[in-house]
């Protein structure tokens, strides 16, 4: 049995929005010692893509939260571009151990982001990077909550699976938040390859990236 079969709650159509299941599966995956290597094998470019997009909007001296930071892949991509004030949070303690080893984070916190409000003050960060994790949230309330902790004029950069966006009509939620004055859309991509060499994803599951300015 491979790691994909051992961690069914974090993949494909069978993904879970139960925090305990997501934590368990990511802890299991991290404990294999092959977490980062697996994403290399699957040709995962989400961290570098998101970091490159963020660089167009966020100055290098910004204070950034890497929400759902995982093992530190995105934080490392941000650091390689010159960002030095990066905090991370994740639900998986095993992944946070890997993130600490990366040496790119100022602070790391174990947080269940399904539990709102987050333990962060209003208007705390210049930008939040939230990549590859919106799948595991039952509602989009987390997007509103992340806007709360971003300074007005700051930026939220996030990705979402195109199939889930379609199934849950997420585009309408994003437009409604803009109409409500929560944020302003600055950028969005067309669906792009997500994990092209993953056994369940291939060309079937794609991802989109977005940048919003918090109002």
N, C-alpha and C positions, 0 to 999 in steps of 0.2 A: 504494500500500500504506500503510495506516495504522499507528499505533504499536502497536496490539494485535496486528496481523499480524507486525510486526517483532520482537516480544518474546513469543513463544509460551510460553516457560517460566514466566511469572509470572501466567498467566490461566487461568480456567475449568477444564475437565476435563484440560487438557494441562499443568497446572502441573508444575514440576520440583522435585525435592529434591536436585539436584546443585548444590553451592555455586557452582561456576564458571559454570554456566549462569544461575543466579539473579543472580549478580554482573554478568555480561555484559549481561543483559537490563535490569537496573535502571540500569546505567551508560548503556546506549543510550537508555533512556527519559529519564533526567535530562539527557542532553546535548542533547535536542531544545529545551530551554528552555521547554517547555510542561507540565512535570510537575505543578506545583500547579494550574495552570489546568485541566488535564484532569480532576483529581479534583473540582474545583468543578463542571465541566460534568457529571460523572457523579453529582453530588449525594452525595458521600462525607461522611458525618457521623461516621465512626468516631473521629477525634481528639477532637472536642468531646464526643461521647457518653462516651468513655472518661474524659476529664478530669473531666466532671461526676460520673461514678460514683466515681472516685478521691477526689474532694473530700469525699465522705460518710464516708470511712474514714481519710484520711491528713491530718495537720495541715500547715499551710502552711510550717512551718519544717523539714519533712522533707527528707532527702537522697534524691533520686529518680534512678533510672536509667531512661532511655527506651531500652529495648532494641529494636533494629531501628528506629531513629528516623527513617530515611528522610530526607526533605528538611526535617524539623522541624515538620511539621504538628501532631503531638501535643504536642511540646515547647512550641510556640507557644500551643496551647490551655491547657496547664498554666500557662504564664506569665501568661496573661490572667486566670487565677483567683487569682493571687497567689503561686504557687510560684516560688522564685528559685534554689534549689540543684538544678539538673537537669544530669545528665551524659547523653551520648548515645553509642550505638555502632551501627554498621551495617557491612554487608559491601561496600557500594557507595561507592567513593571519590568518584564524581560526586555522589551524593546528599549525602554529608557536606559537600561544598563548599557546597551549598545550605543545609544545616542550619547551617553556620557563619555564613552571611549573615543568618540569622534573629536572631542575637544573644541567644538565650535559654539557651544551654548554657554551663555552667562548663567542661566538658571534652568533647571528642569523640574517639572512637577507632574506627579501622577494624579490625573483628574478624569473623572467620568463626565464627559462633556454633554451627556444626556441630562445631567442634573443641573438645571438652571435655577438661579443665576450662577455663573462661573465665579470662582473666588478671586476676582480681579476688579479693581476699581474702574469706574466710568472714565472714558477718555484717556486710557493709560498708554496705549500703543500708537505709534505712527502708522503701522501697517500690520495686518495679519495675513499669513500665508496658510491656506487650508486646503491641502492637496490630497486627493485619493481617499477621502474619508466620509464625504457627505452621504455615500451609499448607506451607511450604518445608522442613519438618523430617520426615525419614523416621520417626523415633520421637518419643516424648514425653519422652525423657531430658532435653531442654532445660528442661522444667518443674522437674524435680528439681534441676538445676544452678542455675536461677535462685533456687530456694528456699535453696540453700546460701549465696548471697551476700546474702540478706536477713536482717536481725536477727530473732531470735525475737520474735514478736508483731507483726512487720512484715507488709506486704501485697504480694501479687502480683495485678495486674490484667491480664487478657489476653482476647483475642478469638479465636474460631475459626470457620471456615466450618461451617455446619450440615450440609452434604452430606458433608464429610470426616469430621466427627464420627460421622455415621451409618455411613459406609462402613468406618471403621477402629475402630468401637466405642470411641471415645475416652471416652465417659461412664464406661465400666467402669474405664479407667485412672485417671480422676480419683477415682473412689470407692476404688480400691485404694490410691492414695496417701494418702487420708484414713484408711483403715483401718490403714495402716502408720505413722500418726502424723506424716507429713510436713507436713500442713497441715489446715486446717479451712475448709470452705466457708462463706462468709458471704452470697454473693449470686450469682445467675445470672439472665439474661434468657431469655425465649422467643426463638425465631428472629426476627430483625429484618432490614429491608432493608439490603443491604450497599453495592452500587453500582447504584442503581435505573436510572440512565440509561446504564450501560455496555452496549455492544452485545452482549456475551455473558452478562451477568449478569441484568439486569432483575429480574423476580420469581422467577427460577429459583434463584438462589444467595443464601442469607441468612446472617447471622452472629449469633453469640451472644457475650455478654460475661459475664465471671466475676470474682469477687473471692474470694481465699483468704487466710486468715491463716496465716502460717508458724509452725509449732510448735517 
